[in-house]
Amino acid sequence: MHCGAQCQSKYRTGPNHPRYKGGFIDDKGYRIVCVSGRRIQEHRAVMEAVLGRRLVTREHVHHKNGDKLDNRLENLEVMDIREHSRLHNFLKH
């Protein structure tokens, strides 16, 4: 609850919002963050940090629960681009 409209607008978005995690949401619904001067999708940055290396292009990070903003490690899984495509095509049908 906010004390008024001015206070509400001040804390609605950006670093002043209590749930702000940095970055921004792209047009596909993924959070983009800056890591070492490089803009990257947050789920890929999380996985790269865990693996201790950069992901290669053919490696995709799948959100197990389908929520593109849920970038907890337990919700992420690395898979080959073909495997990821097959999974999503299967889920559509």
C-alpha positions in Angstrom: 0.0 0.0 0.0 1.3 3.4 -0.9 0.6 6.7 0.8 -0.5 8.4 -2.4 -0.2 8.6 -6.2 3.2 10.3 -6.2 4.7 7.6 -3.9 3.0 4.8 -5.9 4.5 6.0 -9.2 8.0 6.3 -7.7 8.0 2.7 -6.6 6.1 1.1 -9.5 9.0 0.0 -11.6 12.8 0.1 -11.8 15.4 -0.2 -9.0 13.1 1.4 -6.4 10.5 -1.4 -6.7 11.0 -4.0 -3.9 10.9 -7.0 -6.4 13.2 -5.3 -9.0 15.8 -7.8 -10.3 17.6 -5.6 -12.8 17.5 -5.6 -16.5 14.3 -5.4 -18.6 11.8 -7.7 -20.2 12.2 -8.1 -24.0 9.4 -8.5 -26.5 9.5 -12.3 -26.2 8.9 -12.1 -22.4 12.5 -12.9 -21.2 14.4 -10.8 -18.7 17.5 -9.3 -20.2 20.4 -8.5 -17.8 23.9 -7.2 -18.2 26.7 -9.5 -17.2 30.3 -8.3 -17.6 29.2 -5.7 -20.1 27.2 -8.2 -22.2 23.4 -8.2 -22.5 22.0 -11.7 -22.1 18.8 -13.4 -21.3 18.8 -14.0 -17.5 18.0 -17.8 -17.8 21.1 -18.2 -20.0 23.2 -16.2 -17.6 22.1 -18.3 -14.6 23.0 -21.5 -16.5 26.3 -20.2 -17.6 27.2 -19.2 -14.0 26.3 -22.8 -12.8 28.3 -24.5 -15.7 31.2 -22.1 -15.4 31.3 -21.5 -19.1 29.4 -19.8 -21.9 26.6 -21.7 -23.6 27.0 -22.4 -27.3 24.4 -21.4 -29.8 22.9 -24.9 -30.1 22.4 -25.2 -26.3 19.0 -23.9 -25.2 17.8 -23.4 -21.7 14.3 -24.7 -21.1 11.9 -23.4 -18.4 10.3 -26.5 -17.0 7.2 -24.7 -15.7 6.8 -22.6 -18.8 7.3 -19.3 -16.9 9.9 -17.3 -18.8 10.6 -15.1 -15.7 11.1 -18.0 -13.3 14.8 -18.3 -13.6 15.5 -20.4 -10.5 18.0 -23.1 -11.2 15.5 -25.9 -10.3 13.2 -24.6 -13.1 16.0 -24.6 -15.8 17.3 -27.3 -18.0 19.9 -27.2 -20.7 19.1 -29.1 -23.9 20.1 -29.3 -27.5 18.2 -27.1 -29.9 16.6 -30.1 -31.6 15.5 -31.7 -28.3 14.0 -28.3 -27.2 12.1 -27.9 -30.5 10.8 -31.5 -30.2 9.6 -30.9 -26.6 7.8 -27.7 -27.5 6.2 -29.2 -30.7 5.0 -32.2 -28.5 3.6 -29.8 -25.9 1.6 -27.9 -28.6 -0.3 -31.0 -29.7 
